[in-house]
Structures are given as C-alpha cells and as structure tokens.
Amino acid sequence: MHIKSAEFLKSAVHPEHYPEESLPEIAFAGRSNVGKSSMINCLLGRRGLVRTSSTPGRTQLLNFFTVNDAFQLVDLPGYGFAKVPLAVKRSWGPMIRTYLEKRRSLRCVVLILDIRRVPSEEDLQFLDWLEEYEIPTIPVVTKADKVTRGRRRDHLKKIAEACALPVEAFTLFSATSREGREEIWGRVAEALNPEEKP
C-alpha cells in the first residue's frame, strides 16, 4: 500500500467522543511493551507520528489517525504491566471492550505479539474478546529481528499453540528491517475491501 498521507485526528475514551463513522477502521492492539507504536510508524512511513517511549503504557487513550483520506487507523491502549496509576489500568478493559463492541466501522484488529514471549493471559483475553465480537484478526509477531532465523519457527509454533491458531495465521514483522511490512498491508487491504479478495 502506498501511503500518501497520514494525520492524527483525535484521541477519545468514550463513544460520544469517537470520530464520525465515515471511514472504515483498522485497530492495532498489543501489550504495552510490544513495540506497537514503532510498528505503526514503520507501516505509515512516518517516524514520529505515533509517540514511542522507553516507558511502556504511554498510550492511554484511543488514538485515531486518518490514512490516505481512505480509512482510519486506531491505536488502542497497550495492556499489561505498564507503570501507570491503577485507576487508569482498570479503565483500559472497559474502554477497549466498548470500542470493540460499539464501533460498526471497525473492519479488523491487528493483534501484536512479541516473538520472544509466550502470549500472556491478557493477550489470550483480548483474543477471546475479538472472537466474542466476531472481529476479523490479523495476528502479527513483531521484533522478529531479535531471534535468529533458525529459531523463529520454534518461537512461532509456541505462540500459535498458546493462541490455538495455525502458524500460517501469523505474520512476522520487524520495525528495524521492515520485514513483513508489505504482507501486513496486503492483509489490511483485504480487510478494507473484502469483496476484492480472490
């Protein structure tokens, strides 16, 4: 996919503050230390569009971006063991569940996992939510450059088994090498235009 434009639109917590549902949406989700912001910036070819930080958990709102004036990308709050106030952490689950349940323009969720870690309880809970709401999912295993090519298959197999998904369902990605970037955009394009899928 050729990215001609990518602009921050707004942040929101509650449905009444979401942007109008005039464009289809692709949401990105993952643990607070999984490299989600770096991945989105790499996909969009915009180094600083989505704020990255060495401190996990900086994304505490639903952040909406308009891409190519054709669809919206939504950066969901990271979950897990981020150093944030307990009240904020407790609000994430309801905030995300409400978005998944209410957002009719949502076409799919890109769920990001770390190749070096077996999926956590939070990862599996999020997968359950996606299944519950029948939301198409693009599972991506990021930080692929952190594992040697000879060990990738073993790591991927453990992740797939934990998620009860086939290995072929996952796309390997690295923000450093940009590996997997075109494959992810191809799968996103299919989600945005399902009628064009062969």
LOZABA-175197 format. One record per residue (C-alpha): residue number from 0; x, y, z. Coordinates in nm, 2 decimals, m for minus. Example, Ala and Ser with C-alpha at 12.3 -4.5 7.8 and 13.67 -1.06 7.14 Angstrom:
// LOZABA-175197
<0; <1.23; m0.45; 0.78>>,
<1; <1.37; m0.11; 0.71>>,
This chain:
// LOZABA-175197
<0; <0.00; 0.00; 0.00>>,
<1; <0.13; 0.34; m0.09>>,
<2; <0.09; 0.59; 0.20>>,
<3; <0.02; 0.93; 0.06>>,
<4; <m0.10; 1.09; 0.38>>,
<5; <m0.13; 1.00; 0.75>>,
<6; <m0.25; 1.25; 1.00>>,
<7; <m0.35; 1.24; 1.37>>,
<8; <m0.73; 1.30; 1.40>>,
<9; <m0.82; 1.29; 1.77>>,
<10; <m0.80; 1.10; 2.10>>,
<11; <m1.10; 0.96; 2.28>>,
<12; <m1.22; 0.75; 2.57>>,
<13; <m1.59; 0.73; 2.53>>,
<14; <m1.81; 0.66; 2.22>>,
<15; <m1.95; 1.01; 2.22>>,
<16; <m1.60; 1.14; 2.15>>,
<17; <m1.51; 0.90; 1.87>>,
<18; <m1.49; 1.05; 1.52>>,
<19; <m1.78; 1.00; 1.29>>,
<20; <m1.80; 0.66; 1.13>>,
<21; <m1.75; 0.79; 0.78>>,
<22; <m1.44; 0.57; 0.70>>,
<23; <m1.36; 0.21; 0.77>>,
<24; <m1.12; 0.15; 1.06>>,
<25; <m0.82; m0.08; 1.13>>,
<26; <m0.73; m0.10; 1.50>>,
<27; <m0.39; m0.20; 1.64>>,
<28; <m0.36; m0.37; 1.98>>,
<29; <m0.10; m0.54; 2.20>>,
<30; <0.09; m0.54; 2.53>>,
<31; <0.23; m0.21; 2.64>>,
<32; <0.59; m0.31; 2.57>>,
<33; <0.53; m0.50; 2.24>>,
<34; <0.65; m0.22; 2.00>>,
<35; <0.31; m0.12; 1.87>>,
<36; <0.40; 0.25; 1.82>>,
<37; <0.72; 0.16; 1.63>>,
<38; <0.53; m0.08; 1.41>>,
<39; <0.26; 0.18; 1.32>>,
<40; <0.52; 0.44; 1.24>>,
<41; <0.71; 0.19; 1.02>>,
<42; <0.39; 0.09; 0.84>>,
<43; <0.30; 0.45; 0.78>>,
<44; <0.65; 0.56; 0.69>>,
<45; <0.62; 0.84; 0.95>>,
<46; <0.90; 0.83; 1.21>>,
<47; <0.73; 1.04; 1.48>>,
<48; <0.36; 1.02; 1.40>>,
<49; <0.28; 0.78; 1.68>>,
<50; <0.46; 0.86; 2.00>>,
<51; <0.71; 0.60; 2.11>>,
<52; <0.86; 0.57; 2.46>>,
<53; <1.10; 0.36; 2.66>>,
<54; <0.83; 0.37; 2.93>>,
<55; <0.55; 0.12; 2.84>>,
<56; <0.20; 0.23; 2.87>>,
<57; <0.22; 0.58; 2.73>>,
<58; <m0.08; 0.52; 2.50>>,
<59; <m0.37; 0.55; 2.75>>,
<60; <m0.64; 0.67; 2.51>>,
<61; <m0.79; 0.55; 2.18>>,
<62; <m0.59; 0.75; 1.92>>,
<63; <m0.74; 0.79; 1.57>>,
<64; <m0.54; 0.86; 1.26>>,
<65; <m0.66; 0.93; 0.90>>,
<66; <m0.46; 0.75; 0.63>>,
<67; <m0.48; 0.84; 0.26>>,
<68; <m0.82; 1.00; 0.34>>,
<69; <m0.95; 0.65; 0.28>>,
<70; <m0.95; 0.48; 0.62>>,
<71; <m0.88; 0.54; 0.99>>,
<72; <m0.61; 0.37; 1.19>>,
<73; <m0.68; 0.33; 1.56>>,
<74; <m0.40; 0.29; 1.82>>,
<75; <m0.56; 0.11; 2.12>>,
<76; <m0.42; 0.15; 2.47>>,
<77; <m0.15; m0.11; 2.55>>,
<78; <m0.24; m0.36; 2.82>>,
<79; <m0.02; m0.54; 3.07>>,
<80; <0.22; m0.43; 3.34>>,
<81; <0.27; m0.07; 3.24>>,
<82; <0.38; 0.17; 3.52>>,
<83; <0.05; 0.37; 3.52>>,
<84; <m0.19; 0.45; 3.80>>,
<85; <m0.42; 0.16; 3.90>>,
<86; <m0.73; 0.36; 3.82>>,
<87; <m0.61; 0.41; 3.46>>,
<88; <m0.51; 0.05; 3.42>>,
<89; <m0.86; m0.06; 3.54>>,
<90; <m1.02; 0.17; 3.28>>,
<91; <m0.85; 0.01; 2.98>>,
<92; <m1.05; m0.31; 2.97>>,
<93; <m1.39; m0.14; 2.96>>,
<94; <m1.26; 0.13; 2.72>>,
<95; <m1.14; m0.13; 2.47>>,
<96; <m1.43; m0.36; 2.51>>,
<97; <m1.67; m0.07; 2.45>>,
<98; <m1.48; 0.03; 2.13>>,
<99; <m1.48; m0.33; 2.00>>,
<100; <m1.85; m0.38; 2.07>>,
<101; <m1.98; m0.05; 1.95>>,
<102; <m1.77; 0.05; 1.66>>,
<103; <m1.95; m0.05; 1.34>>,
<104; <m1.68; 0.09; 1.11>>,
<105; <m1.42; m0.14; 1.26>>,
<106; <m1.30; m0.39; 0.99>>,
<107; <m1.03; m0.58; 1.17>>,
<108; <m0.78; m0.57; 1.46>>,
<109; <m0.40; m0.62; 1.41>>,
<110; <m0.30; m0.80; 1.73>>,
<111; <0.07; m0.77; 1.80>>,
<112; <0.27; m1.03; 1.99>>,
<113; <0.64; m1.04; 2.09>>,
<114; <0.83; m1.33; 1.92>>,
<115; <1.04; m1.37; 2.24>>,
<116; <0.74; m1.42; 2.47>>,
<117; <0.46; m1.68; 2.50>>,
<118; <0.13; m1.49; 2.49>>,
<119; <0.02; m1.37; 2.82>>,
<120; <m0.32; m1.40; 2.99>>,
<121; <m0.41; m1.05; 2.87>>,
<122; <m0.32; m1.15; 2.51>>,
<123; <m0.54; m1.45; 2.53>>,
<124; <m0.82; m1.25; 2.69>>,
<125; <m0.80; m1.00; 2.40>>,
<126; <m0.82; m1.28; 2.15>>,
<127; <m1.14; m1.40; 2.33>>,
<128; <m1.29; m1.06; 2.30>>,
<129; <m1.22; m1.05; 1.93>>,
<130; <m1.38; m1.39; 1.89>>,
<131; <m1.68; m1.29; 2.11>>,
<132; <m1.75; m0.98; 1.89>>,
<133; <m1.66; m1.17; 1.57>>,
<134; <m1.40; m0.92; 1.47>>,
<135; <m1.15; m1.03; 1.20>>,
<136; <m0.80; m1.05; 1.33>>,
<137; <m0.45; m1.01; 1.18>>,
<138; <m0.21; m1.16; 1.43>>,
<139; <0.14; m1.02; 1.39>>,
<140; <0.46; m1.14; 1.57>>,
<141; <0.69; m0.85; 1.60>>,
<142; <1.06; m0.80; 1.69>>,
<143; <1.15; m1.08; 1.45>>,
<144; <1.50; m0.94; 1.43>>,
<145; <1.56; m1.03; 1.79>>,
<146; <1.56; m1.40; 1.72>>,
<147; <1.78; m1.59; 1.47>>,
<148; <1.61; m1.72; 1.16>>,
<149; <1.69; m2.08; 1.27>>,
<150; <1.49; m2.03; 1.60>>,
<151; <1.19; m1.83; 1.46>>,
<152; <0.98; m2.14; 1.37>>,
<153; <1.01; m2.28; 1.72>>,
<154; <0.91; m1.95; 1.88>>,
<155; <0.63; m1.90; 1.64>>,
<156; <0.50; m2.26; 1.70>>,
<157; <0.48; m2.20; 2.08>>,
<158; <0.29; m1.87; 2.02>>,
<159; <0.05; m2.03; 1.77>>,
<160; <m0.02; m2.32; 2.01>>,
<161; <m0.09; m2.09; 2.30>>,
<162; <m0.34; m1.89; 2.08>>,
<163; <m0.49; m2.21; 1.93>>,
<164; <m0.42; m2.07; 1.58>>,
<165; <m0.23; m2.22; 1.29>>,
<166; <0.13; m2.10; 1.24>>,
<167; <0.03; m1.97; 0.90>>,
<168; <m0.21; m1.72; 1.05>>,
<169; <0.08; m1.51; 1.18>>,
<170; <0.29; m1.25; 1.00>>,
<171; <0.64; m1.20; 1.12>>,
<172; <0.74; m0.83; 1.15>>,
<173; <1.04; m0.62; 1.23>>,
<174; <1.03; m0.24; 1.26>>,
<175; <1.41; m0.24; 1.22>>,
<176; <1.44; m0.44; 0.90>>,
<177; <1.08; m0.36; 0.78>>,
<178; <1.03; m0.73; 0.72>>,
<179; <0.66; m0.81; 0.70>>,
<180; <0.55; m0.46; 0.62>>,
<181; <0.41; m0.54; 0.27>>,
<182; <0.24; m0.86; 0.39>>,
<183; <0.06; m0.67; 0.67>>,
<184; <m0.06; m0.40; 0.43>>,
<185; <m0.18; m0.67; 0.20>>,
<186; <m0.39; m0.83; 0.47>>,
<187; <m0.52; m0.49; 0.58>>,
<188; <m0.62; m0.41; 0.22>>,
<189; <m0.82; m0.74; 0.21>>,
<190; <m0.99; m0.64; 0.54>>,
<191; <m1.08; m0.30; 0.40>>,
<192; <m1.20; m0.44; 0.07>>,
<193; <m1.32; m0.79; 0.14>>,
<194; <m1.52; m0.80; m0.19>>,
<195; <m1.19; m0.78; m0.38>>,
<196; <m1.04; m1.09; m0.21>>,
<197; <m0.99; m1.37; m0.46>>,
